[in-house]
Amino acid sequence: MRQFQTVIKSWVGLNGKKGTEGTVTAIRLTGGVPAALFTAANDRTSSIRWIEPGVEYMIMGPRLTKRDCVRMANLQV
């Protein structure tokens, strides 16, 4: 989990850099599980990724908001 936190931090560090679009936000899910919340440049769609004991999870869809992603992820952890 600590390695994934480092990866998330590096993704967040790319926000606003040349050649990137959208943003990545480091968040904590229920129980303190670290997650990366990705938001498109148009701020209309988002996805979320997290890792729990060796399994990577991702929720994405063409019309998911930040709130949708976090809500659905919290139902899974």
C-alpha positions as a Markdown table, in Angstrom:
| # | Residue | x | y | z |
|---|---|---|---|---|
| 1 | Met | 0.0 | 0.0 | 0.0 |
| 2 | Arg | 2.9 | 2.3 | 0.8 |
| 3 | Gln | 4.2 | 1.9 | -2.8 |
| 4 | Phe | 0.9 | 2.8 | -4.2 |
| 5 | Gln | 0.8 | 6.0 | -2.1 |
| 6 | Thr | 4.2 | 6.9 | -3.7 |
| 7 | Val | 2.7 | 6.3 | -7.2 |
| 8 | Ile | -0.3 | 8.4 | -6.3 |
| 9 | Lys | 2.0 | 11.2 | -5.1 |
| 10 | Ser | 3.9 | 11.1 | -8.4 |
| 11 | Trp | 0.6 | 11.3 | -10.4 |
| 12 | Val | -0.5 | 14.3 | -8.4 |
| 13 | Gly | 2.8 | 15.9 | -9.1 |
| 14 | Leu | 2.1 | 15.8 | -12.8 |
| 15 | Asn | -1.0 | 18.0 | -12.5 |
| 16 | Gly | -0.7 | 21.0 | -14.7 |
| 17 | Lys | 2.5 | 19.8 | -16.4 |
| 18 | Lys | 3.0 | 20.1 | -20.2 |
| 19 | Gly | 1.5 | 17.1 | -22.0 |
| 20 | Thr | -1.0 | 16.2 | -19.3 |
| 21 | Glu | -4.8 | 16.7 | -19.2 |
| 22 | Gly | -7.1 | 16.6 | -16.3 |
| 23 | Thr | -6.1 | 16.2 | -12.7 |
| 24 | Val | -5.3 | 13.5 | -10.1 |
| 25 | Thr | -6.3 | 13.9 | -6.5 |
| 26 | Ala | -5.0 | 11.8 | -3.6 |
| 27 | Ile | -7.9 | 10.8 | -1.4 |
| 28 | Arg | -8.6 | 8.3 | 1.4 |
| 29 | Leu | -11.5 | 5.9 | 1.2 |
| 30 | Thr | -13.3 | 4.3 | 4.1 |
| 31 | Gly | -10.8 | 2.8 | 6.6 |
| 32 | Gly | -8.0 | 5.0 | 5.3 |
| 33 | Val | -7.4 | 3.2 | 2.1 |
| 34 | Pro | -5.4 | 5.5 | -0.3 |
| 35 | Ala | -6.9 | 6.1 | -3.7 |
| 36 | Ala | -6.3 | 8.2 | -6.8 |
| 37 | Leu | -9.2 | 10.1 | -8.2 |
| 38 | Phe | -8.7 | 11.1 | -11.8 |
| 39 | Thr | -10.8 | 13.9 | -13.4 |
| 40 | Ala | -10.9 | 14.7 | -17.1 |
| 41 | Ala | -9.9 | 18.2 | -18.2 |
| 42 | Asn | -13.5 | 19.1 | -18.9 |
| 43 | Asp | -14.3 | 18.2 | -15.2 |
| 44 | Arg | -17.2 | 16.1 | -16.4 |
| 45 | Thr | -15.9 | 12.5 | -16.0 |
| 46 | Ser | -13.9 | 10.9 | -13.3 |
| 47 | Ser | -12.4 | 7.5 | -12.4 |
| 48 | Ile | -10.9 | 6.1 | -9.2 |
| 49 | Arg | -8.2 | 3.5 | -8.5 |
| 50 | Trp | -7.0 | 1.8 | -5.3 |
| 51 | Ile | -5.2 | -1.3 | -4.1 |
| 52 | Glu | -6.2 | -3.7 | -1.4 |
| 53 | Pro | -4.0 | -6.7 | -0.5 |
| 54 | Gly | -2.5 | -7.3 | -3.9 |
| 55 | Val | -5.6 | -6.5 | -6.0 |
| 56 | Glu | -6.0 | -3.3 | -7.9 |
| 57 | Tyr | -9.5 | -1.9 | -8.3 |
| 58 | Met | -10.7 | 0.7 | -10.8 |
| 59 | Ile | -14.1 | 2.3 | -11.3 |
| 60 | Met | -14.7 | 4.2 | -14.4 |
| 61 | Gly | -17.4 | 5.2 | -16.8 |
| 62 | Pro | -18.3 | 7.7 | -19.4 |
| 63 | Arg | -20.4 | 9.9 | -17.0 |
| 64 | Leu | -19.1 | 9.4 | -13.5 |
| 65 | Thr | -18.6 | 12.4 | -11.3 |
| 66 | Lys | -16.0 | 12.6 | -8.6 |
| 67 | Arg | -18.7 | 12.1 | -6.0 |
| 68 | Asp | -20.0 | 9.0 | -7.9 |
| 69 | Cys | -16.6 | 7.5 | -7.9 |
| 70 | Val | -15.9 | 8.0 | -4.2 |
| 71 | Arg | -19.3 | 6.8 | -3.2 |
| 72 | Met | -19.0 | 3.6 | -5.3 |
| 73 | Ala | -15.5 | 2.9 | -4.1 |
| 74 | Asn | -16.5 | 3.4 | -0.5 |
| 75 | Leu | -19.2 | 0.7 | -1.0 |
| 76 | Gln | -16.4 | -1.7 | -2.1 |
| 77 | Val | -13.8 | -1.3 | 0.6 |
